[in-house]
Amino acid sequence: MQRLNSKIFRRSAGMSLVSLMIGMLISMLGVLAGFMLYQNMVKVTLQSRADAAQDGQLASAMLSLQLDLQAAGFGIDRATYPGPHLIVTNGAPQTIYWRYLETSTDPDEPKCKAFQVNDNSDGDARKLELLEPKTAASCTLDAPLATLVGGWNVSNTLAEFKKTDATKVGSLPQVVMSLTTTKCFPYGLGTADNYKTVTISVDGAARRAAIDSGNAAPAIAPSIYNFCIPNIP
């Protein structure tokens, strides 16, 4: 009996090298899985913050533009100065030009402004910018806005977007602008009538991510902003 107990003890004592290595392998796999989970959580959190910042910039930029743009044509006698006092060009860069008077009793001091979608020379950043004439005197009631004498300066950058991946074409939000005449409500109030309407279509963060993922025709629609211009019927 003593010999039998001794054999059992010798067989069960300690751990073999193989079992020790297997245990270490399982432990390492568990640690690696934990690190990968943590890395993915950090990546998702950072991307969510970047997406929220992009959409926040876009909403803020469109609100700032709306406040300025709705003044287009204000106080101008169109019988004397037929305009145009609001122009949208789709060249490079895409630009909106407009003109107005701060008071209709002071027609000698019109204000000219512009908004453009401007890409940097490397093509990895896109800015939404407000412009003002380089020379204030060049802004007159009959000056051609798109070819204003002296040109334009950037007065304020409303938003800036940068490529998240230089190899992906869709990483910059696409912006499309148009000018039409539609029935709309100025300031969202009053009676609908035919007014000039500026429409800006911009990729939000969700659509941008869908394009970056390789989807040729993502189901997520772009964000549409319609600005009803009440001073140019």
C-alpha positions in Angstrom: 0.0 0.0 0.0 2.8 2.4 0.8 4.5 1.7 -2.5 1.2 2.3 -4.4 0.7 5.6 -2.7 4.2 6.6 -3.5 3.7 5.9 -7.2 0.4 7.9 -7.2 2.2 10.8 -5.5 5.1 10.8 -8.0 2.7 10.8 -11.0 0.6 13.8 -9.6 3.3 15.9 -8.2 4.1 19.3 -10.1 3.4 20.4 -13.6 4.9 19.3 -16.9 6.7 21.7 -19.2 4.0 21.2 -21.9 1.1 22.1 -19.5 3.0 25.2 -18.3 3.6 26.4 -21.9 -0.1 25.8 -22.7 -1.1 27.8 -19.7 1.2 30.7 -20.6 -0.1 30.6 -24.2 -3.7 30.9 -23.0 -2.8 33.7 -20.7 -1.0 35.6 -23.5 -4.0 35.2 -25.8 -6.2 36.6 -23.1 -4.0 39.6 -22.5 -3.7 40.3 -26.3 -7.5 40.1 -26.6 -7.8 42.6 -23.8 -5.4 45.0 -25.5 -7.2 44.7 -28.9 -10.5 45.4 -27.2 -9.1 48.4 -25.5 -7.5 49.7 -28.8 -10.7 49.3 -30.7 -12.6 51.1 -27.9 -10.1 54.0 -28.0 -10.3 54.2 -31.8 -14.1 54.2 -31.9 -14.1 56.9 -29.2 -11.6 59.1 -31.0 -13.4 58.7 -34.3 -16.8 59.5 -32.7 -15.3 62.7 -31.3 -13.9 63.6 -34.7 -17.2 62.9 -36.4 -19.1 65.0 -33.9 -16.6 67.8 -34.3 -17.0 67.7 -38.1 -20.8 67.8 -38.0 -20.6 70.6 -35.3 -18.3 72.7 -37.5 -20.6 72.2 -40.5 -23.7 73.2 -38.6 -22.0 76.2 -37.1 -20.6 77.2 -40.5 -24.0 77.0 -42.2 -25.7 79.0 -39.5 -23.0 81.8 -39.8 -23.4 81.8 -43.6 -27.2 82.0 -43.3 -27.0 85.0 -41.1 -24.8 86.9 -43.6 -26.4 85.5 -46.8 -30.0 86.5 -46.0 -28.9 90.1 -46.3 -28.2 89.7 -50.0 -30.0 92.4 -52.1 -31.3 94.3 -49.0 -32.0 98.0 -49.6 -31.0 98.0 -53.3 -33.2 99.7 -55.9 -33.3 97.1 -58.6 -34.9 99.4 -61.1 -31.7 101.5 -61.0 -29.3 98.7 -60.2 -30.8 95.5 -61.6 -27.8 93.4 -60.5 -27.3 90.5 -60.2 -26.7 91.0 -56.5 -26.4 87.2 -55.8 -24.2 84.9 -57.8 -23.2 81.2 -57.3 -20.3 79.9 -59.3 -19.4 76.2 -59.5 -15.8 76.6 -60.7 -12.7 76.0 -58.6 -13.2 77.2 -55.9 -17.0 77.1 -55.7 -18.1 80.6 -54.6 -21.2 82.6 -53.6 -21.1 86.4 -54.1 -23.6 88.8 -52.8 -24.2 92.5 -52.2 -26.4 94.6 -49.9 -26.9 98.0 -48.3 -26.9 98.3 -44.5 -29.5 101.0 -44.8 -31.6 102.0 -47.8 -31.0 105.7 -47.0 -27.2 105.3 -47.6 -26.9 103.9 -51.2 -23.3 105.1 -51.6 -21.8 102.4 -49.2 -22.8 99.0 -50.4 -21.3 95.9 -48.7 -20.0 93.0 -50.8 -19.3 89.6 -49.4 -18.5 86.1 -50.6 -18.3 82.5 -49.4 -16.1 79.9 -51.0 -15.1 76.2 -50.7 -11.3 76.3 -50.9 -8.9 73.3 -51.1 -5.3 73.8 -50.1 -2.5 73.1 -52.7 -1.8 69.6 -51.3 -5.5 68.6 -51.7 -5.7 67.2 -48.2 -7.7 70.0 -46.5 -10.9 71.8 -47.4 -12.0 75.1 -45.9 -15.3 77.0 -45.9 -14.3 80.7 -45.9 -16.0 84.1 -45.8 -14.4 86.7 -48.1 -14.4 90.5 -48.2 -13.1 92.9 -50.9 -9.4 93.7 -50.7 -10.4 97.3 -51.5 -13.7 98.5 -50.0 -14.1 101.2 -52.7 -14.3 98.5 -55.4 -17.7 97.3 -54.0 -20.2 99.4 -55.8 -23.9 98.8 -56.7 -23.1 97.9 -60.3 -19.6 96.3 -60.0 -19.4 92.7 -61.3 -19.1 90.7 -58.2 -17.4 87.6 -59.6 -14.6 89.7 -61.1 -14.5 92.5 -58.5 -11.6 94.9 -59.1 -8.8 94.1 -56.6 -10.1 90.7 -55.8 -11.0 89.2 -52.4 -9.5 88.5 -49.0 -10.4 85.8 -46.5 -12.1 87.4 -43.6 -13.1 84.3 -41.6 -12.6 80.6 -41.8 -16.0 79.0 -40.8 -14.8 75.4 -40.9 -11.9 73.3 -42.0 -11.8 69.6 -42.8 -8.7 67.4 -43.2 -8.3 64.0 -44.8 -8.3 61.2 -42.4 -6.5 59.0 -44.9 -4.5 60.4 -47.8 -5.1 57.3 -49.9 -9.0 57.7 -49.8 -10.5 60.1 -52.3 -13.8 60.4 -50.3 -12.1 61.5 -47.1 -12.9 65.2 -47.7 -16.6 66.1 -47.4 -18.0 66.9 -50.8 -19.8 70.3 -51.1 -22.2 71.2 -54.0 -23.8 74.7 -54.2 -26.6 75.9 -56.5 -28.9 78.9 -57.0 -32.5 78.4 -58.0 -35.9 80.2 -57.7 -38.3 78.3 -55.5 -41.4 78.9 -53.4 -40.1 79.2 -49.8 -40.6 80.9 -46.5 -38.2 83.7 -45.6 -36.8 83.1 -42.1 -39.3 80.1 -41.9 -42.2 82.5 -41.3 -44.8 84.4 -43.4 -46.3 83.5 -46.7 -44.5 81.2 -49.1 -43.5 83.0 -52.4 -41.0 82.6 -55.2 -37.6 83.8 -54.0 -34.0 83.1 -54.9 -32.8 80.0 -52.9 -29.3 78.9 -52.3 -28.9 75.2 -51.7 -25.8 73.7 -50.3 -25.3 69.9 -50.1 -22.5 68.7 -47.8 -21.4 65.3 -46.7 -21.9 64.7 -43.0 -19.6 62.5 -41.0 -21.7 59.4 -41.5 -21.8 59.7 -45.3 -18.1 60.5 -45.4 -17.4 57.3 -43.4 -19.6 55.3 -45.8 -17.7 56.6 -48.8 -14.3 55.9 -47.1 -15.4 52.3 -46.4 -15.6 51.8 -50.2 -19.3 52.0 -50.8 -19.8 53.4 -54.3 -23.4 54.6 -53.6 -23.9 54.9 -49.8 -27.5 55.0 -48.7 -26.8 57.9 -46.3 -27.9 61.1 -47.9 -25.8 64.3 -47.7 -26.9 67.1 -45.4 -29.0 69.7 -47.4 -29.1 73.4 -46.4 -31.6 75.7 -48.1 -31.3 79.5 -47.7 -34.4 81.5 -48.8 -33.2 85.0 -49.8 -36.2 87.4 -49.2 -34.6 90.5 -50.6 -34.3 89.1 -54.2 -37.8 88.1 -55.3 
